[in-house]
Structures are given as C-alpha cells and as structure tokens.
C-alpha cells in the first residue's frame, strides 16, 4: 500500500517511522508548506516531496494518507485525500469546528473510505488491560470513574472514557482560566471558540454515561507534563482500582488496587509514552486491510468534539447539557 504524509513536523515524522516498520507498506509522498521539511522526510524514506497536497494526491494516488498538520488545517487536507480515494488517519482534534468534522465524516461515508482519528491513548498497554478486565466482567459493575489529566491530555481523556465506559449522554462543567492563560504552542490556531480542547488553569466536569454510570474528569495545564499526564481511579462493586502516575517515562502507570491478586491478571510492564504511537498507526493499517482491531473512527473524533462543545456550554450556563444522539 502506498502511503503519503501531509504535515512533516513532529507528528508527521512519528507516523512515517511507524509506517516504515510494516511490510508491504511504502511511503511515496511527503507534503509540507515548508519545502525543507517535506524534502528532509521524503529523502529519509525514498519518497517524493511536495508543498501542495492536491498536487501530491493527484500525482501519486496514495492508498493511505496521514494528516499531521495543525488542527485548523485538518479538514481541507482530509477531505481532499478522501475524495482522491485514500483512507485517512487524521491527528486529533479531528477538525477546528464541528461543521468541518461533520463534513469530514460525511465525505468518508460518501466515498466508502475509512477515516480514523489518531487517539493513540487507546493503545496504552494498561488501558488495553483495563478494557479487557471490564469486558470480561472481572471487576464487577463500574460505579464511578475519576480521570485526572494534564490539560494537553484532556481531549484524549474524553475519548478514553468513552472507549472504556461507553457513550457520554450529558455533561456538567466548570472552568477557570482561558486560552490566553495557557501555553498553547499554536495548537489553538483556527479552533472554534465553542470547543474546549485544552483546559487552562482548572476544569472539572461530571459526565453522565448512557447506562447511568458517572464519571468525573478534571484537567489543568498547571501540572508538570514530564511528571504527570493521567491518573485513573475506578470504583466498582468488587473494589477499587487505580492507575497512578501515568507519565511520559511510564505511560502504563502504577497499579494500586484492593482487589484480590488472584482475580487480577498480571499488570503490563512499563513502556514510555512514545511507544503508543506505532501500535495505533499499525492498527489503522490493519483496519484498512479489513482486520478487526481497535481503531478510533472519524465518528469517534466527531463525538469527542461534541463532548468538548457540551463542556463549554455547560461551563457557561451552569446547566446539565445533553449531547445529541450518536450516529
């Protein structure tokens, strides 16, 4: 399969390295508005360099495209790639506005191609471990989950809670601080003001799930990113399970539970956060091949954005905000 990369910065390089690990996958094109970045990445993998993604798509007709631009540039590149016949893996947040995200999802459906969102946190080994425990019923009935995140990990946190515990149907929220207060590094460029995406000083939310289960999500950019990314506390009818200090050097975290050790399978070995990207990208390729794997679809990316909008409205109004039915 022929692969093309749009956006040759940090994440573009990560995607390219992951594709290069797979047999029967060839990186054929690299595109960036900065010609030197495209040329550097293309030369590393024997690909052609472009500064115009429409030209690249027309010339190469790739089977797969990774969109690794800034969020405000996702929609145009993704829609063009889908319409050119490619399956697309788009970095999160899926788009800069809900209208753009809906158009991306609709286009993928119209052309019959897979659109996926790069929610690599689903591929954290301890998250996969917890997902299996929940699916096997080993933990009993979940009663309450609390997820603490660094502000930069918040959007992934929304998806993680959906991945583990099902659909979010309503939210309540409070916010302190705004975009001007946070070191966004340009990530907010073009993103609609009605989407939260990266909480600033403090965000606290109550999430209502479809089965009546409750979640609490809190986030702040004031955490030290090198020391803290995520922490998950789960209370069930059988006991308590906590994944502590999920951080860059060990994204699996440390298990703390009062469940009998005989009931809990071995906890995954520590891995660095950087080890979660390749499995997510490999799973996307497997999904394109028709295999049953864990992959976050474009619909998942859109739903996370709908939650982000609902959180913003809830914080502004002080009300419980229902979400539209998921498609």
Buried (B, 14 or more C-beta within 10 A) or exposed (E): BBBBBBBBBEBBBBBBBBBBEBEEBBBBBBBBBEEEBBBBBBEBBEBBBBBEBBEBBEBBBBBBBBBBBBBBBBBBBBBBBBBBBBBBBBBBBBBBBBEBBBBBBBBBBEBEBBBBBBBBBBBBBBBBBBBEBBEEEBBEEBEEBBBBBBBBBBBBBBBBBBBBBBBBBBBBBBBEBEBEEBEBEEBBEBBBEBBBBBBBBBBBBBBBBEEEBBBBBBBBBEBEEEEBBBBBBBBBEBBBBBBBBBBEEBBBBBBEBEBEEEEBEEBBEBBEBEBBBBBBBBBBBBBBEEEEBBBBBBBBBBBBBBBBBBBBBBBEEEEEBEBEEBE
